[in-house]
Amino acid sequence: MKPLILIVDDNVSYVERMLSILSEDFNAAAFHTATNYEDATALINELNPQIAMLDINLPGKSGIDILNFIKQSNSDCRVIMITNHAFESYRKKCLELGAEHFLDKSSDFEKISAILSEMLAQSN
């Protein structure tokens, strides 16, 4: 069964860039995307992804709200926060809520593949 990875970010060009790289590195995975809380939570309920990659700043409810939703309803889904708002207060809150990683979009992009590899290996 293909691992399911959900990417939630309202920056479409960033998501396209990420998908072009990750789909090559992880051709055995199925990637799904959402741009807001409502679509993300619907996909989480429908697909039960192994990993969710969440931006913090989204229209309406935030990626932190999605993290809360995941931890309340789907404890098996592992979470990576990826944001341009890499403030220590956000990092601390996200890690306390159960995110496994907190990455800065501008400086940690090249770490995403290695982190996903590690997380998928642990899931098998």
N, CA, C and O of each residue as an XYZ file, in Angstrom:
496
protein
N       0.832     -1.181      0.000
C       0.000      0.000      0.000
C       0.881      1.252      0.000
O       1.827      1.355      0.781
N       0.563      2.189     -0.875
C       1.338      3.423     -0.987
C       1.162      4.280      0.260
O       0.045      4.445      0.750
N       2.262      4.826      0.775
C       2.102      5.781      1.865
C       1.401      7.037      1.350
O       1.668      7.497      0.239
N       0.514      7.580      2.158
C      -0.220      8.797      1.799
C       0.379      9.979      2.548
O       0.542      9.947      3.768
N       0.701     11.022      1.794
C       1.280     12.229      2.369
C       0.404     13.407      1.967
O       0.140     13.619      0.783
N      -0.040     14.166      2.952
C      -0.880     15.337      2.716
C      -0.040     16.597      2.892
O       0.638     16.768      3.906
N      -0.094     17.479      1.890
C       0.589     18.768      1.954
C      -0.479     19.851      2.020
O      -1.331     19.946      1.137
N      -0.430     20.669      3.072
C      -1.417     21.740      3.243
C      -0.682     23.076      3.236
O       0.057     23.403      4.165
N      -0.903     23.839      2.168
C      -0.256     25.141      2.011
C      -1.056     25.930      0.991
O      -1.470     25.379     -0.028
N      -1.278     27.209      1.248
C      -2.041     28.026      0.302
C      -1.157     28.676     -0.763
O      -1.673     29.367     -1.641
N       0.144     28.475     -0.707
C       1.068     28.982     -1.717
C       1.225     27.912     -2.798
O       2.035     26.994     -2.663
N       0.446     28.039     -3.865
C       0.380     27.007     -4.903
C       1.736     26.790     -5.564
O       2.097     25.646     -5.843
N       2.493     27.845     -5.822
C       3.796     27.671     -6.470
C       4.765     26.911     -5.557
O       5.572     26.118     -6.042
N       4.694     27.140     -4.252
C       5.535     26.397     -3.317
C       5.148     24.917     -3.315
O       6.016     24.045     -3.322
N       3.859     24.641     -3.306
C       3.385     23.248     -3.322
C       3.827     22.561     -4.609
O       4.278     21.416     -4.571
N       3.707     23.240     -5.741
C       4.130     22.651     -7.014
C       5.624     22.348     -7.004
O       6.048     21.292     -7.473
N       6.417     23.264     -6.475
C       7.869     23.040     -6.371
C       8.161     21.837     -5.478
O       8.978     20.984     -5.823
N       7.493     21.775     -4.338
C       7.696     20.665     -3.420
C       7.283     19.337     -4.068
O       8.000     18.342     -3.963
N       6.135     19.331     -4.731
C       5.660     18.102     -5.375
C       6.597     17.639     -6.476
O       6.809     16.437     -6.633
N       7.162     18.560     -7.241
C       8.061     18.158     -8.323
C       9.295     17.451     -7.774
O       9.796     16.509     -8.388
N       9.782     17.896     -6.635
C      10.947     17.261     -6.019
C      10.557     15.977     -5.297
O      11.189     14.939     -5.493
N       9.530     16.040     -4.469
C       9.162     14.883     -3.650
C       8.607     13.732     -4.469
O       8.834     12.571     -4.127
N       7.883     14.027     -5.543
C       7.324     12.933     -6.343
C       8.427     12.147     -7.042
O       8.250     10.964     -7.333
N       9.568     12.790     -7.317
C      10.719     12.058     -7.860
C      11.390     11.229     -6.773
O      11.724     10.064     -6.990
N      11.585     11.828     -5.612
C      12.263     11.141     -4.508
C      11.408     10.035     -3.893
O      11.939      9.052     -3.376
N      10.093     10.195     -3.950
C       9.176      9.254     -3.300
C       8.097      8.825     -4.283
O       6.910      9.060     -4.061
N       8.525      8.189     -5.379
C       7.548      7.809     -6.408
C       6.605      6.714     -5.938
O       5.598      6.448     -6.594
N       6.908      6.078     -4.819
C       6.006      5.056     -4.281
C       4.951      5.655     -3.355
O       4.083      4.937     -2.861
N       5.018      6.954     -3.119
C       4.052      7.612     -2.230
C       2.955      8.288     -3.040
O       3.150      8.652     -4.200
N       1.802      8.447     -2.406
C       0.689      9.195     -3.007
C       0.594     10.530     -2.281
O       0.449     10.574     -1.059
N       0.676     11.610     -3.038
C       0.610     12.951     -2.466
C      -0.755     13.560     -2.733
O      -1.294     13.453     -3.835
N      -1.303     14.197     -1.716
C      -2.567     14.931     -1.833
C      -2.319     16.322     -1.268
O      -1.484     16.502     -0.382
N      -3.047     17.297     -1.784
C      -2.836     18.670     -1.336
C      -4.148     19.331     -0.948
O      -5.223     18.965     -1.424
N      -4.025     20.311     -0.073
C      -5.153     21.153      0.323
C      -4.604     22.549      0.577
O      -3.419     22.721      0.864
N      -5.480     23.544      0.468
C      -5.043     24.929      0.665
C      -5.694     25.594      1.872
O      -5.412     26.756      2.162
N      -6.570     24.865      2.585
C      -7.253     25.468      3.730
C      -7.678     24.387      4.724
O      -7.581     23.191      4.447
N      -8.143     24.828      5.867
C      -8.538     23.932      6.960
C      -9.634     22.962      6.537
O      -9.530     21.760      6.781
N     -10.674     23.476      5.909
C     -11.827     22.635      5.564
C     -11.432     21.502      4.627
O     -11.792     20.348      4.859
N     -10.690     21.827      3.566
C     -10.264     20.788      2.626
C      -9.299     19.809      3.290
O      -9.373     18.603      3.059
N      -8.396     20.334      4.112
C      -7.419     19.475      4.782
C      -8.093     18.481      5.722
O      -7.780     17.291      5.694
N      -9.014     18.959      6.551
C      -9.662     18.050      7.503
C     -10.539     17.030      6.786
O     -10.657     15.891      7.239
N     -11.153     17.422      5.674
C     -11.936     16.457      4.893
C     -11.026     15.360      4.341
O     -11.379     14.181      4.392
N      -9.859     15.736      3.816
C      -8.917     14.739      3.293
C      -8.354     13.861      4.405
O      -8.148     12.665      4.200
N      -8.106     14.429      5.562
C      -7.605     13.639      6.693
C      -8.634     12.585      7.084
O      -8.281     11.428      7.312
N      -9.897     12.977      7.162
C     -10.955     12.019      7.495
C     -11.113     10.952      6.423
O     -11.327      9.780      6.734
N     -11.006     11.353      5.166
C     -11.219     10.429      4.050
C     -10.034      9.496      3.822
O     -10.226      8.304      3.587
N      -8.809     10.023      3.889
C      -7.627      9.274      3.459
C      -6.785      8.697      4.587
O      -6.041      7.740      4.372
N      -6.889      9.263      5.785
C      -6.057      8.839      6.913
C      -4.570      8.797      6.522
O      -3.955      7.731      6.541
N      -3.996      9.954      6.169
C      -2.602      9.970      5.704
C      -1.624      9.569      6.803
O      -1.887      9.752      7.991
N      -0.485      9.016      6.376
C       0.567      8.676      7.331
C       1.293      9.933      7.809
O       1.690     10.033      8.970
N       1.462     10.903      6.881
C       2.202     12.121      7.202
C       1.445     13.324      6.661
O       0.924     13.292      5.546
N       1.387     14.387      7.460
C       0.830     15.662      7.005
C       1.911     16.725      7.142
O       2.565     16.838      8.179
N       2.085     17.500      6.078
C       3.031     18.609      6.065
C       2.199     19.883      6.044
O       1.501     20.149      5.066
N       2.266     20.671      7.109
C       1.342     21.787      7.302
C       2.046     23.131      7.360
O       3.028     23.304      8.082
N       1.527     24.088      6.586
C       1.932     25.480      6.730
C       1.136     26.057      7.900
O       0.030     25.594      8.180
N       1.676     27.046      8.573
C       0.949     27.662      9.684
C      -0.062     28.679      9.184
O      -1.224     28.653      9.590
N       0.369     29.571      8.307
C      -0.469     30.684      7.872
C      -1.338     30.269      6.689
O      -0.861     30.166      5.559
N      -2.616     30.032      6.965
C      -3.587     29.631      5.947
C      -4.788     30.562      6.034
O      -4.997     31.205      7.063
N      -5.583     30.643      4.964
C      -6.809     31.447      5.067
C      -7.774     30.809      6.071
O      -7.943     29.590      6.079
N      -8.394     31.614      6.902
C      -9.309     31.070      7.916
C      -8.518     30.461      9.053
O      -7.658     31.116      9.640
N      -8.805     29.215      9.362
C      -8.098     28.528     10.441
C      -6.675     28.192     10.007
O      -6.394     28.054      8.817
N      -5.783     28.061     10.985
C      -4.352     27.901     10.705
C      -3.917     26.438     10.652
O      -4.685     25.522     10.946
N      -2.659     26.259     10.267
C      -2.064     24.932     10.304
C      -1.992     24.380     11.721
O      -2.026     23.165     11.917
N      -1.895     25.259     12.705
C      -1.913     24.810     14.102
C      -3.283     24.226     14.440
O      -3.377     23.256     15.191
N      -4.343     24.812     13.888
C      -5.686     24.244     14.076
C      -5.779     22.859     13.439
O      -6.418     21.963     13.990
N      -5.147     22.684     12.288
C      -5.147     21.368     11.628
C      -4.350     20.377     12.465
O      -4.765     19.229     12.623
N      -3.215     20.802     13.000
C      -2.426     19.950     13.893
C      -3.278     19.497     15.075
O      -3.262     18.317     15.428
N      -4.012     20.406     15.683
C      -4.919     20.046     16.782
C      -5.952     19.027     16.327
O      -6.206     18.047     17.027
N      -6.549     19.250     15.162
C      -7.547     18.327     14.618
C      -6.944     16.932     14.453
O      -7.553     15.935     14.841
N      -5.752     16.870     13.878
C      -5.089     15.575     13.659
C      -4.860     14.867     14.987
O      -5.172     13.684     15.123
N      -4.329     15.568     15.943
C      -3.991     14.928     17.213
C      -5.235     14.529     18.002
O      -5.177     13.610     18.820
N      -6.355     15.205     17.769
C      -7.597     14.832     18.444
C      -8.319     13.692     17.735
O      -9.068     12.947     18.368
N      -8.103     13.547     16.424
C      -8.910     12.574     15.681
C      -8.110     11.475     15.000
O      -8.683     10.451     14.628
N      -6.817     11.650     14.826
C      -6.044     10.695     14.034
C      -4.628     10.636     14.577
O      -3.702     11.174     13.970
N      -4.461     10.001     15.690
C      -3.165     10.030     16.357
C      -2.061      9.324     15.581
O      -0.885      9.505     15.899
N      -2.403      8.525     14.572
C      -1.382      7.837     13.786
C      -0.724      8.736     12.748
O       0.362      8.415     12.265
N      -1.346      9.841     12.396
C      -0.793     10.750     11.392
C       0.336     11.560     12.024
O       0.153     12.221     13.046
N       1.499     11.492     11.395
C       2.663     12.226     11.887
C       2.732     13.571     11.170
O       2.369     13.670      9.998
N       3.195     14.600     11.865
C       3.090     15.962     11.344
C       4.451     16.648     11.256
O       5.275     16.591     12.169
N       4.643     17.304     10.102
C       5.775     18.201      9.876
C       5.186     19.587      9.642
O       4.360     19.762      8.746
N       5.591     20.559     10.420
C       5.184     21.944     10.189
C       6.241     22.590      9.300
O       7.437     22.488      9.575
N       5.797     23.256      8.227
C       6.707     23.940      7.308
C       6.159     25.346      7.109
O       5.046     25.513      6.608
N       6.932     26.360      7.497
C       6.381     27.712      7.515
C       7.426     28.783      7.256
O       8.621     28.566      7.455
N       6.964     29.928      6.816
C       7.808     31.124      6.758
C       7.792     31.860      8.089
O       8.542     32.818      8.279
N       6.950     31.422      9.005
C       6.805     32.053     10.320
C       7.482     31.179     11.375
O       6.831     30.656     12.280
N       8.791     31.034     11.241
C       9.537     30.110     12.094
C       9.951     30.761     13.411
O      11.113     30.707     13.814
N       8.987     31.369     14.060
C       9.251     32.001     15.352
C       9.338     30.928     16.435
O       8.666     29.899     16.354
N      10.162     31.172     17.440
C      10.340     30.197     18.518
C       9.023     29.890     19.224
O       8.797     28.752     19.635
N       8.156     30.884     19.370
C       6.870     30.636     20.038
C       6.020     29.646     19.236
O       5.360     28.786     19.819
N       6.032     29.762     17.913
C       5.302     28.802     17.070
C       5.948     27.421     17.154
O       5.257     26.410     17.289
N       7.278     27.388     17.074
C       7.996     26.107     17.146
C       7.626     25.375     18.435
O       7.270     24.197     18.414
N       7.714     26.085     19.547
C       7.430     25.473     20.850
C       5.994     24.962     20.907
O       5.748     23.838     21.345
N       5.050     25.789     20.462
C       3.643     25.390     20.512
C       3.384     24.162     19.644
O       2.711     23.227     20.078
N       3.913     24.158     18.423
C       3.678     23.040     17.509
C       4.282     21.742     18.035
O       3.655     20.685     17.954
N       5.486     21.818     18.567
C       6.114     20.615     19.111
C       5.371     20.123     20.348
O       5.238     18.916     20.548
N       4.889     21.040     21.178
C       4.096     20.648     22.349
C       2.793     19.976     21.935
O       2.317     19.067     22.617
N       2.213     20.420     20.816
C       0.949     19.848     20.341
C       1.137     18.520     19.619
O       0.158     17.834     19.328
N       2.385     18.149     19.326
C       2.621     16.841     18.744
C       3.255     16.812     17.371
O       3.418     15.733     16.801
N       3.621     17.963     16.814
C       4.368     17.949     15.553
C       5.741     17.339     15.820
O       6.342     17.582     16.867
N       6.230     16.549     14.872
C       7.544     15.930     15.048
C       8.676     16.811     14.551
O       9.802     16.728     15.042
N       8.373     17.656     13.574
C       9.390     18.537     13.004
C       8.772     19.905     12.760
O       7.573     20.025     12.512
N       9.606     20.929     12.834
C       9.189     22.305     12.577
C      10.261     22.914     11.690
O      11.382     23.153     12.139
N       9.918     23.167     10.421
C      10.905     23.610      9.440
C      10.597     25.004      8.918
O       9.438     25.391      8.774
N      11.651     25.743      8.640
C      11.552     27.070      8.038
C      11.605     26.894      6.519
O      12.566     26.334      5.992
N      10.578     27.369      5.818
C      10.531     27.232      4.357
C      11.772     27.804      3.692
O      12.280     27.234      2.726
N      12.259     28.918      4.199
C      13.359     29.600      3.522
C      14.717     28.941      3.741
O      15.607     29.092      2.904
N      14.896     28.226      4.828
C      16.225     27.662      5.096
C      16.264     26.143      5.232
O      17.348     25.562      5.215
N      15.126     25.492      5.364
C      15.116     24.046      5.620
C      14.547     23.215      4.473
O      14.327     22.015      4.640
N      14.305     23.826      3.313
C      13.655     23.107      2.216
C      14.406     21.828      1.846
O      13.789     20.792      1.599
N      15.734     21.901      1.808
C      16.532     20.747      1.396
C      16.507     19.620      2.427
O      16.950     18.512      2.125
N      16.008     19.867      3.619
C      15.922     18.828      4.654
C      14.659     17.971      4.527
O      14.575     16.900      5.128
N      13.689     18.433      3.756
C      12.381     17.773      3.720
C      12.487     16.329      3.253
O      11.891     15.444      3.867
N      13.231     16.067      2.180
C      13.336     14.699      1.657
C      13.937     13.747      2.681
O      13.446     12.632      2.858
N      14.995     14.180      3.355
C      15.637     13.319      4.352
C      14.698     13.037      5.520
O      14.640     11.912      6.015
N      13.972     14.043      5.954
C      13.033     13.859      7.064
C      11.903     12.919      6.659
O      11.521     12.035      7.425
N      11.369     13.111      5.452
C      10.312     12.208      4.977
C      10.818     10.779      4.871
O      10.115      9.848      5.264
N      12.026     10.587      4.345
C      12.606      9.239      4.245
C      12.665      8.576      5.606
O      12.278      7.419      5.767
N      13.154      9.321      6.582
C      13.270      8.796      7.945
C      11.897      8.433      8.511
O      11.725      7.368      9.103
N      10.927      9.320      8.325
C       9.593      9.074      8.876
C       8.916      7.889      8.193
O       8.262      7.084      8.855
N       9.068      7.779      6.880
C       8.457      6.652      6.163
C       9.127      5.340      6.541
O       8.452      4.315      6.646
N      10.431      5.349      6.745
C      11.138      4.133      7.163
C      10.652      3.678      8.537
O      10.523      2.479      8.784
N      10.386      4.623      9.423
C       9.892      4.289     10.758
C       8.465      3.761     10.714
O       8.045      3.019     11.603
N       7.715      4.145      9.673
C       6.319      3.709      9.557
C       6.208      2.276      9.068
O       5.185      1.623      9.273
N       7.256      1.786      8.423
C       7.189      0.424      7.845
C       7.573     -0.640      8.827
O       7.565     -1.824      8.489
